[in-house]
């Protein structure tokens, strides 16, 4: 459901192998997830009306429950696009072919369905990626969304014969754009987590940067994203799923050692270890265990969780270079058992479509034999019982309340200051000192005073227009100093 009480705080001026861990992971804290990719959207969820979409996602959620999974990691922005109403991103063409806005909120529906099924919902975002082919690149360049960026904010590169674009990790404007996009999700929706995968610097985008420079640039983004999420709602987790090949991940800007030792970057790391312990054409390399050991060796701060991404899709693919997928059907079971022995706190399967393939069922049945099912959803309302036929009610101030001719924003009976609040139309209002709604005022995003927003008569933030004092605010409502 949409969040209306927990919003973004924008203050005016403030704002070697080692011995593996052998402690068994606690079952209640062991997440069992599946990735629902934009490729799954194209197959199961694209170009549907609200009723069709709801029924299709109900089936996805129920399938996850049937396979004893408890978390959905769902693509909500695979490129610089969105499956939800946004002032920052166009509608994704992998949910609406012509990118026409939907007449329903797909993200709100998915979250409600997931929670109704006792599943956690993590919003999966590719932070830098803009396009994967030349047509997509040209369409983005011609869009109004590209106009907010200047030279150096993006990187255009060739991958074979196709042109691709990413946001430039060194650009402050690009980083702010990504952070604002994450804030839009967390302040509007009741997500349980934000999830980044392994698309950081891509081959062809590195220029003259060093590995350490690339890590530093990506770290700037992750720190800003982490801090922003926690300011809005510290119950929302932030996780990253880097490549399972540590050297390749580092080369693309993943600072694995820092992320697994220093708090404030991620809540969890989930490397994609998509190999068996009978890797290679001869099956004599224990690749899964070797890579798990390598991550275990640098996991020095256990306040940060370590999980593992597993290659469910490899079962159907049957790669000749990893014959373990062909020789037995207990790979996933053994991989999860080892992850638990090492003290990891969960796994995710890539990806949803492969849950349904006949070729994967033996592996999945063996895996399910060691899994607990997801918890059942709890009814938050006080039940009516013979001992309590009419539960007492209490009047609580928990929204905008008109007092003495002004509007004051309350949460749990307390006025809340210096906070942005959206109404059901997604118009944004600002509660200033003592929670009083501001009107006809400029509000700084943070102490840097380089980005400002304007609230007009009635308190609503202005977008894509000129303010009464003559300054232009863009489609996101921002004026750059």
Order of alpha helices (4+ residues) and beta strands (2+ residues): beta-alpha-alpha-beta-beta-beta-alpha-beta-beta-alpha-beta-beta-alpha-beta-alpha-beta-alpha-alpha-beta-alpha-beta-alpha-alpha-alpha-beta-alpha-beta-beta-beta-beta-beta-beta-beta-beta-beta-beta
